[in-house]
Amino acid sequence: MGSITDLPKIDFTSNFQNIIGNALSSTPETRQAVDPSTEELLYPVPVSKQPEVDKAVSAAKAAFPAWRELSFDERAQYILRYADAIEANLFGLQELLMKEAGKPVSNAAGELGFALAHLRETAKLRLEDEVIEDNEERKASVRYIPVGVGVGIVPWNYPVLLGVGKLGPAVLSGNTFIWKPSPYSPYTALKLGEIAAQIFPPGVVQVLSGDESLGPLFTTHPDVAKISFTGSTATGKKVMQACAGTLKRLTLELGGNDAAVVCEDVDVEKVVQKIGPMAFMHSGQICMDIKRLYIHEKIYDQFLAALVQVVKSFKVGGGGDPEAFLGPVQNSMQFAKVKDLYSEISKQNWQVAVGGEPVGSDKRKGFFLPPTIIDNPPDDSRIVVEEPFGPIMPVLKWRDEDDVVKRANNTNMGLGASVWSNDIARAEKLAKRLEAGSIWVNSHFELSPYVPFGGHKWSGVGMDWGIVGMKGWCNTQASWVRKTI
Ligand code: NAD
């Protein structure tokens, strides 16, 4: 293997092609996604159909036997080299991510940094056989066998991290992997595929772009063994249904409506500085953003006033604005959905603590909306019940612990939940009563490549990341050895 610096240079402003069997290829039809900060069309990308899918799946299937035979250490070396090659292209990737996702520089750099760390830390993980019984007569163990061809279906909000977070565990555990990015954000994925083609054997990592008809071609394909899907709950249900036809292995990372419960004993000024960004990060377009904020009635007014000041300090601006903290909503479809929720403000007479419905004079190019807090709306209002996935959040009042637990759990969603208090024992006890795949005390965003991430209830099935995530890319095998005949 040569040095990373000797690899061919990647062009981040043209030549966006599929990566199939380590070759770059286009399709008869192309399409363009939109820069959400400017509403301008970005570069043409392939529109893959059945022939491209069949070709990629065949290449992945052909690459699987040799890839599976490598040791964990050998596969880890490829992943580490891939991380180095990504790092060598960081600037180009960051500029592209800012454009396609509408991310201010801090957010784009943060996503790429975490994606790199994710690959490097994942490379340290190993799946060992688990010996259950070993005596003179017999040995019984549990083994984890890669499933074969895996496909990662990824949404538009974290186009790099959510793809890389599937790729690393999938290929490390011995599978081959096809990455299907969202049609709204295909650019960084295609370039990450081009970089992967410089590192991995052909067919091990491939990327296919397309329109909304592409996902179902994978979920129904007979030679795909596993789908790891991240996206909305509504699409997740369709994916599950489609996978049933060929009994695929399935991980679903779906929507959230995370509750944060703030107790009366917190230092308000300190906690608002943490909760403000955790509610509005990426303009509310993170599955695990705080989406329902329950504040104890004793500190409600003081907390809300302080939170409003924090939110007012967030600068809203496009991908190119170095001072911006909040960017636009990522696409016109989501923009229309979130604007519809904003229009309920006047219809339902919701009290606005900061922000509000955009007025005519706010209109500028780009899918921008003012960060907005709704002050104590009814529990059955749309802003409490639905996942907004935009920069608007309800703040709600609570008094009684049993009651707030019941309200926080009164949803089909169950991605994350947090409790904030100086009394750690009380907070931990309360947090353990919340129905969610991740619970946090005095935080809401702790993540690690070693710790699984996923949802309960309609927020998902199975988990990605860590040893638990890697086991999700494997079939479990029971192995019995009789020591005498
Ligand atoms: P989406 O469900 O519309 O699309 C997700 C992906 O699925 C895209 O790549 C899309 O092209 C593809 N797709 C669409 N229809 C398909 C079908 N029938 N079969 C197969 N694939 C299909 O979601 P989105 O709007 O891109 O993302 C926003 C949602 O994702 C939010 O609900 C958010 O909470 C959720 N999300 C969850 C997590 C998590 O880890 N739990 C992380 C990020 C986002």
Residues whose N, C-alpha, C, O or C-beta is under 5 A from the ligand:
A	BS01	NAD	I153 V154 P155 W156 K180 P181 S182 P183 E212 G215 P216 T230 G231 S232 T233 T235 K238 V239 E253 L254 G255 G256 C287 S459
